Amino acid sequence: MNDAPLIVACDLGTTAFRAVVLEVPVGGRPRVVAGASEPADGFEDGDFVDIKTGSLALARLLRRLQDEANVDIRGFTFNVAGSHLRSVMATGQIPLGQAGREITQRDVDEVMTMARSLTIPFDHRTLTVNPIEFSVDRIGGVREPRGRVGSRLEVKAHLITGSSSVIQNIEHTVDKAGFEPVGHAVDVLAVASCLLSEDERDQGVLLIDVGGDVTQWAALAGGRLLGIGSVPWGGEHLTSDLASGLRIGADAAEEVKRDRGVVLRSLVEEADIDALFDEEDPVETPGLVAAILEPRFEEILSLVKDALGPDLPLASFGAGVVLTGGGSRCRGSRELCEEVFGLPTRSRRLPESVDDLSRLGEGQWASALGLGLWGGGLGPAAATEPETERPPGWIDRLRGLWRRGGRGPSVDPN
């Protein structure tokens, strides 16, 4: 192993915690050094509901990761998700003088500060601020205002806010586990920065991440974030439907979904669905599996479609839909998504820009990898401006929270 900087990132998922160590050489391609996962004990809806249980789970996870990577980990970056997140539109405007003058970076900073000043709930903090478009003297659609001449500068921006209490609780749990929380990013934006190309973000793309208990989405166009949201259904609900319909246990249902799941009835031979109601122990067939899973998966996608609303028309997404997440692995997921949205859909699990992905086990690693790339300064999280507290030299601090095996003492992050 060489002396390239390492980044440690932890995905706090609804069903599993996944952590990675990424090697980020200057000017080179990042590569996976190690990855580890643990059940998400004590964690629900993006928050630790049991501090002791959750901190023990994190401690087990990071010990495994240290052993796999042969490094001494002292801290890591993590993701923020859950129903406490809010997507808010904001505006700001500043006068530039009646005679007009050239717009500078200082003007852009000032108008963005005005947008940030939007009143949000007292218990929330702003996590990201993303300018959607600027206007100069009421001429809209300006993507780069610097250098233009005008007398008034306006901005329409998208803000994501989150519960201060939830974030503090996560940081407290990480501290109880014996590690230092260093930076955080909105989960779906980390996934977007990991899986979406610059061209897709420019053309317009809808990212749908079907997780365990929740499905998250992010809409982007013109290189800007237009909105995010979530619906309270995911892969665990598909498993529950199978268990109920086939009269089998949850573990057996999960195996059926993982190995033989299909969510589009037109792909398999039609089955008599009366068996689901009339028979005590229905015999599993592809047709019955599809009859159980298709309605739920279609509902999940339809809820996302409805959540877009009139402000985010499907015509905005020239690059179509990118579908990801463990809950979207069933056969027919892509085809059903195309039917619901009427847009070309691609299924994507892992980024093409990271080497040695084979070091990771089964599961959904996009969040952890996206956090690692964000932590390493390799591309913004879906072209957003992070608002998390970042003291000077924060990336160096993050890189200083580990030491390679046998290479001497850990670097003091302070």
N, C-alpha and C positions, 0 to 999 in steps of 0.2 A: 504493500500500500504506500502511495506517495504522500506528499505533504499538502495536497490540495485541500482547500477549506471544506468542512463538512457542515451540513445543515440537518437539524433534527426537527421533524414535524409530526404532530399527532392528530389524527382524524377522530373526533369524538362522535361516532355514529350512533344511530338509534338502536342498533342491535349488536354492534361490535366496535371496539376501539382498535384502530390500526395506526401504527407508527413506523416511520421510515427514517433511515439515515441516507442522505444524498451527498455525494461528492460533487462539488461545484468548482471545477478548475477554471481559472481566469482565461477567457477566450476559448474554452473547450466545451464539449458536450457534457451535461451532468450525467451521472450514473448512480444506480442504486447500489449502496454498500450492503444494506440489510433491511429487512422488514419483519414486523411481528404483529400479532393480533391477539386480542383477548375479548371475551364477552363483555358487553357494556353493562356491567353490574352497577346498580345504584344510579342509573342515568335514564332520564325520561324527558322527551320533548326539549332536548337541547340543554338540560340542566341536571346537576347532581341533586337527586332527591334524598340520597343517603350518603353523607360525606364519608363516613368510615368505610362503607363497602366500596364506594367509588374510588377513594384514595388507595385502598388495597389493590383494586383492579389495575389502576394506573401504575402502581409500584411493580406489580407482576409484569405488566407489559413492558415497562422500561428496563427492568432487569433482563428480560429475555432479549430485548433489542441490544442492550449493552453486550451481552454474551455473543450474539450473532455478529455484531459489528466490531467487537474487540475494542470498544471505546468506553470511556467514562463519561456518561451523559449527566450534565448538571441542569439543563433546562431545555425547553422546546417551545415552538410556536403551535397554536391550536386553532381550530375552526369555531365559528359561532353560527348556530342554527336554532330553529325552533319557532314556535308560534308567537314568541315575543317580538320577533323582527317586524319592522314596519317599513313600507315603501312609500315615500312622500315626495310630492312634486313641490318645488320651491322656485321663487324668482328673486332677482335682485337687480337693482339699477343704480347707476351713479351718473351725475352730470360731469361733462368734460369741458364746459365753457361754451358760451354762445357762439364764439367765433370758430369753434372746432379745432381739434389738434390731433396729432398722431397718437394712437392708443399704444400704451406700453404694458410690460408685464406687471408693473405695479398697479395699473388700472384693472387688469384681469384679476389679480389677487384681491383687490378691494371689492369688486363686484361679487366674487365668489364668497368673500366674507359676509357680504350682505345676504346672499342666499343661505348661508349657514345659520344666519341669525333667526331663521324661522322658529317660531315657538313650537317646541315639542314637549311631550309629557315630562313632568319633573323627574320621573324615575328612569328616563331614557337618556342615552347618549348617542351622538351621531357617529356612525361607523364608517360611512363612505359618502363622499360628495362627488357627483359625476355631472359635468356640464353636458346638456343635451344639445343646445344651440345658443349662440349669441345673436343679439340684434344690435345694430348700430344705427341710430336715428330711425328706429322702427323698421329698418330693413332686416328681415329675419333670415334664417338659414345660414348664418355666418359660422363656420367651423373654427376659423383662426382669425380673431379680431386684431391681433397685434399688427401694427403697421398701417391699419386703416385709419382714415381721418374722419372724425365725427364729433358731435357735441353731446351725445348721450350713449352710454353702453349699458345693455341689459343682458341678462342671462336667464335661461330656463334650465334648472338643474334637478337631478334626481338624487334624493337623500335616502340612505338606509339607516334607520335607528334601531337600537336594541336596548334591552333592559340592563341598566347599570347593575342591578342586584344580581341578575343571572351571571353576568360576566365576572363580577367580584366573587361570586360563589364558586365559579369554575376555577378562578385563580387561587382561591382559598384551598380548594380540594387538591389542586396541583401542588401547592405548598405543603399540604399535609402528607402528600405522597413522597415528599422529600426532594422535589424538583422546583425549578424556577420557571414561572410562566413568562415567556418573552414574545410578545406580539400575538395578534390574532387577526384573522380575516374571515369575512362572511363566507360560509361554506360553499354555497352555489357559485360564488364568484371565483373561489379557488378552483372548483371543478371547471368552470368556463375558461379560466386562464390556462388550464392544463390541456383541455381537449379541443378547444376551438382555435381555428387558424385566424390570422389577421384578415385574410380575404373573406372568411365567413362573417366575421364581426363587421366588416365594411358593408358587405352585401345585405346583411340582415339575417339573423338566425335566432331560432328559438331552441334553447337547451332545456331538456326535460330529464331530470334525475329522479328515477323511481327508487327510493330507498326502502328501508324496512317498514317503518310506521308512517312515513310521510313522503310525498312527492314534491320536489322543489322545481321551480322553473326560473329561467332568466331570459329576457328578451333584449337583443342587442341589434343595432343598426348604425351605419355610419361610423363605426368604431366606438360607439357610445353605448352605455347601459341605458335601456329605456324603462326597465321595470323588473321586479322579481316578485315571487309569491310562492305559496305552497298550498297543498290540499292534504287533508288528514287521512290519506289512504296510501298504502304501499304494498311491498311484497309480502309482508306478514299477513295482510288481509287476503291475498291470493291463497296463501297456505291455509289459513283458517277456513276459507270457503271449500277448499279441497277436503280438508278433514271432516267438515260437516256433511258435504255431499256424498263422499265415498264411505262415511262411517269408519274412519281410520284415525289413528293418533297423529299428533302434530309432527312428530319426527318422520313418520311414514309419509305424511302429506308433503313435508318439505322435500323429501327424496323424490316423490313423484313430480313435484314442480321443477326441481332442479334437473332431473334426468329425462323426464318425459313430458314436461309442461308444454302446452300449446294453447294459444289464446285466440286463435282464429279458426272457427268451425269449417270454413271453406277449404282448409288445407288438409282435412282428414275425412275419413268416411263418416257419413252421418250416423248418429246413434239415436236410439229411442230414449229420450230424456225422462220418460215416465218411470224408468228404472230408478231414477234418483228419488222418487217419491213412493214407489210401490214396493221396492225390494229392500229387505232388511240389510243385506250386504251386497250392494251393487258391484258387479264385476268391472274393474277398471279397464276402460278402453280409451283410445285417443279421442274418440268422439265425445265420450262423457266428460273427459278432462277438459276438452275445449268448451263444451256446453257450460261447465262450471266457471271456467276462468274468463271466457270472453266478456260476459256482462260486467264483471268487476273491472277488468283492465280498460274496457271501453268507457266505463264510468269515470275512472281516474283521468283518462285523457280528455274526456268531455268537460270535466271540472276545470282542468287547466285551460282549455279553450274558452270556457265561459269567463274565467278569471281575467283573461286578456282584455275583455271589454272593448268598447268602441275606440279607445285611445291607442290600441295596439292592433290594428287590422292585420289579417294574415298576409295581405299584400306587401307588408313591410319586410317579410322574411324571404328575400330573394334566394338565400342559400338553404331555405327549408328548415328542417328540424334535425337536431342531433339528440338521439335517445341514448341514455346511459343509466347506470344504477343496477344493482343486483336484481331488483324487481322487474327488470325489462329483459331478462335473459331468455324467457320462454320463446319457443318457436312461434312465429307470426306476429311478434311485437312490432316489428318495423312495418309490416304490411298493414296492420290494424291502425297504427299511427297515421299512415298515409291516407287511409280511408277517413279517419276522423277529421284531420286537418286539411286534407286535399293538397298537401305539400310533400315534396320529396323528402324522405327520411333516411338518415344513416345511423346505424348503431355503432357506438364507439365506447371502448372501455379504458384504453390506456393511451398515453401520448406517444407520438413518434419521435419526440425530441429528447428522450431519456434512454440511456443505454442500460443493459443488464437488468431488464425488467423480469427476467426469468428467476431472479433471486426472490421475488415476491410469491407468496402462496396464492391459493384460490381466494376469490373475494373481489370486492370493489375498492381499488386503490387510488382512484382519480383524485379524491379529496386530499388524501395524505400527500400525494405527489404534487398536486397543485399548491398546497401549503408550503412544501419544500422549495418549489420553484419561486414562489412569492417571497419566502424568507431569504432566498439567495439573491433576490433582486433581479431575477430573470423574467422580466415581463410583468406588467401590472396585472392585478386580478381583474380581468375583463375590462381593462382600460378605465378603472375607477381610481379616484384619488382617496387613499386611505386616511381615515381620521383618527386611527388609534394612536395613543400616546407613544411617540417614538423619540427617545432622547438621542442626542448627538451620538453617532457611532453605533446605532442599534444593531446594524447588521454585523459589525465587528463583535459586539457583545454576544450575539447569537452564535457566531462562529467560535467564540471563545468559551462556550459552555460544554466543551467536550475535550477529551484528550485521547490520543490513540494508545492502545495497549503498549506498555513498556516505554513510553516516550516522556516520562517525567510528570510533574504535577499539573493539575488543571490550571487553566488561566483564570485568574480572578475576574469575574465579569464587572466588578466595580473599579 
